[in-house]
Amino acid sequence: MYTIQIPPYPRLLSLITLAYGIAAFLWLTPEDSIWLAAVFGTLGACVLAAHTVFKIAGGRDLPRRVWFPGVIVLGGAIGAGATLVTAVLMLIKTSLHSHLFPDYPLTVLLGILARAPVWAAAGALAGFAIALLTTTLAQRPRIP
């Protein structure tokens, strides 16, 4: 039976998290568009997912019957989480800027949150593709 080994908690993940935090802090200052907020939200969801995976399964061997559906669920969680993190970042940015008209009005925030099912489905499909690709590459005969 094919298993996959999750490496132990990498130190590089802490540096990636720090770099993300600095970039997000710098993003809070200038005026920009919605797509950049969505990119930061997606990256934030990926960083949170990476921390969760390494805390739960770091240094363990997982059988295919566990990791294959786990990757699909993780992709869906990242997709849904991306909408939540994006909305939170938009809300923080709007609360920090004192404009007559907010950077991201309530209709934009609700519009992002309304996309959660679609983003979750897209994340789950991406997770399914990654799981299939990993399985295919692992079963490929090795050429000496």
N, C-alpha and C positions, 0 to 999 in steps of 0.2 A: 504494500500500500504506500502511496506517495505521501510524504509529509513535507511540510515547509517549516524552516526554522526562522523564528523571529529573533533578530539579534538583540543583545541587551541594550538597555537605554543608552543611546549615543550622546556624547557630550556636545556634538555638533548641533543637536536639536535645541539646546539652550542658546547657542549663538544665533541660530535661525530665528528663534523666538524673540531674542533681543533685537535683531535687525528688523524684524517685522514691527515690533513695538516702536522703534525709532522712526521707521518709515511712516507708520500710521500716525504718530505724533506730528511729524512734519506735514502730513497730508491735511491735518485739521486746520492749518492756517490759510492756504490759498483757496480761492473760489474755483470750483471745477464742475465736472459733469457727473451724471449718475453712474456712467459705466465705470469710472475709477473707484467709486464707492463700492460697486459690485465686485470689482477685482479685489479690493482690500477685504471685503466680506468673505469672499471665497477663499482667499489665502488664509484669513483668520480661522475659518472652519477647518481647513487642511492642517494648520498648526495644532489646533485643539484635538483633532482626530489623531494626529501622530503622537501627541503626548498620551492620549488615552490608550492607544494600541500598545505603546511601549511599556506603559505602567501595568497593563493587564496581562499582556502576553510576551513581554520582553524576555528573551533567553529561553523560550520554550519551543518544543516541536509540536506543531499542530497537524493532525491528520487532515486529509483532503475533505472529508465529510464535515469538518469544522471550519476550515479556512475558506473553502469555496463559497458557501453561503455567507460567511462572515464578511468577505470582501464585497459582496453585493449589498449587504445591509450597511456596511461602512460607507459605500458610495452613496447610497440613499440618504444616510445621516449627514454626510458632508454636503450634499445638495440642499437638503432642508435646512441644515445649520447655516449654510451660506446666506440664505435669505434672512435668517434671524440676526446673524452678525452684521450683515449689511444694514438692516434696519436700525440696529443699535448704534452703529457708527454714524449713520445719517442723523439719528436723534441727538447724539452727542455733539456732532458738528453744528447742528441747528441751534442747540441750546447754548453753545459757546459764542456764536455770532449774533449780535443784536441788530438785526436788520428789520426794516419795516415789513418786508416780505421774507419769510424764511427761505434758507437755501433749499430745503426739501420740505415742501408742504405735506400736510397729513395725507392728502390723496396719493402722493408719491410713495410715502411710507407704507400705506395700506396696499398700494399696487405691488410693491416689492414683496410684502408678506403674502399677497394673494397668489404669487408665483411659486410658493413653497412646494405644492404637489408636483408641479412640472419640473422644478429643479431637482426634487427628490427622485423623480422617475429618471431624469437624465443622469443623475449621479449613480443610481442603481444600474442603469444600462452600461455606464462606463465601468463600474465595478465588475459587472458580468463579463465585459470584454477583457478586462485585465485578468480576471480569473481564468477565462478560456485561454488567453495568450500564455499565461504562466503554466497552465497544465500542458499545453501543446509544446512549449519549449522544454519542459521538464521530461517529456516522454520521447523527445527526438533522440535518435541514436547518435552517439558521439563518434566523431571521425577522429581517428588517432593522428 
